[in-house]
């Protein structure tokens, strides 16, 4: 092909893209007819395939989906009959895949979910053909998983503003089904693990809102199972924290149905991941201090929910870590962001606080924690927190006089 002919084809295809975007379909088809003849004459099968896909997209946009798919299939058949050992086959694969992706993005931007998804599903066919031709081609599953992720993202992008309960359930199940397909292809990929966990989590929350805790538990158990796939990866502290959260949520669901022993097991399992972070020298003190503060808040929440053993377990882990840290170094690292933690360490300024609501809540927390410690025969510690509670209550009484 001469340089002049190649430049003409490039200009024509650019013009077609512009016309397509402006919905000037008739003029775009006229230009594509000329480009198709030129591509056939010069035996440029990659350009011919691009022309066929663009024609197919225009027919689809014009409300003729069957004719559009016929044109897509014609281009796919050209790739199917190509010789895999020829460089031309690689060019065809890239042309088809990239063009389908471009067309999908166009349909997304024009608010056409159905046609965008159709383009992505046809892009998957490119890699399915490649797998038929070469089952050992390592990148095919990776590319197919990528496309399924794009379809899942597409549905989340087009989330309906208003949904009745049944429509909402079907919507979340649709996304879950798509995320499952990506995960099944690449179960060791952090991207697809989190994608599936998020899709499952949406359904968990759907059932929680409707107080269908049995259904929520079944799905949350799957979230835990999926997140455990991260254990064999080089997890960072955020991964470990995310795993911990899945056990905490499962514990709270068991508590909702009165399965306190199972709830306790999940709360304890959640703490194992905090311990992994505290024991690893890789993570900075600022991260560990932040997580210790979160554990104290977690303990407070559990205390107020009368989950005394779990509250103690959470607070003790935080205190064990904090008591082994240099206080000045800790203060420099956290820049005063751990009010509740410092209070429990005796470093807080609750006596100077003028917030009666905060003080009342704090007195209650100290009182409940003291009861927990007393039940565990830690009487000396219990007396210390009882005294803290009474001191705060005394301050509140003085303020009320």
Secondary structure as UniProt FT lines:
FT   HELIX           3..21
FT   TURN            22..23
FT   HELIX           25..41
FT   TURN            42..43
FT   HELIX           45..61
FT   TURN            62..63
FT   HELIX           65..80
FT   TURN            84..85
FT   HELIX           87..109
FT   TURN            110..111
FT   HELIX           113..133
FT   TURN            135..136
FT   HELIX           139..157
FT   HELIX           165..185
FT   TURN            187..188
FT   HELIX           190..209
FT   TURN            210..211
FT   HELIX           213..227
FT   HELIX           228..232
FT   HELIX           237..256
FT   TURN            257..258
FT   HELIX           260..279
FT   TURN            281..282
FT   HELIX           285..304
FT   TURN            305..306
FT   HELIX           308..322
FT   TURN            323..324
FT   HELIX           327..334
FT   TURN            335..336
FT   HELIX           339..344
FT   TURN            345..346
FT   HELIX           350..352
FT   HELIX           356..375
FT   TURN            376..377
FT   HELIX           379..400
//
